Amino acid sequence: KRDLMKEKRYNDASKYDATAEDLILIKKALHRSSFFTCLDSEQLSNFAKASRLVTYKPGDAVIEEGAKGQNLYVIVKGSAEIYVSDEKGPSPMSWERGKLISKLGPGRLFGEGSVFFDQ
């Protein structure tokens, strides 16, 4: 059975074109990640240019704990909070009642595990 609420929550993100400043920030974030240290400046630029930029509304879930991911995220503007489920275990709303473990701002990335390790 399809979870239409979950699909709506994830599909509300709007796409936008990257500015030159956005691309620089993405490139710097990738360069700082140990996963991308083997790439040269041109390769990092190409990777940044190939990125799809999206905007999420405050409170939107970008990824959920335990869900299989496929994307690497770089925060260009705003922030993201990372939650883990509490002792009661994961739930469809784990970000609402979980434990805040990190808050990330512009230039930070997350989701590497889903891209590189199929997690």
JOUR-V539004 format. One record per helix or strand. SS is the DSSP state (@ for helix, = for strand). FROM is the first residue (numbers start at 1). TO is the last residue. Records with the same first field share a line. If there is no record, write none. Layout:
SS = FROM-TO ; FROM-TO
This chain:
@ = 4-11 ; 20-32 ; 34-36 ; 41-49 ; 94-97 ; 112-116
= = 14-16 ; 53-55 ; 73-74 ; 79-84 ; 99-105 ; 109-110
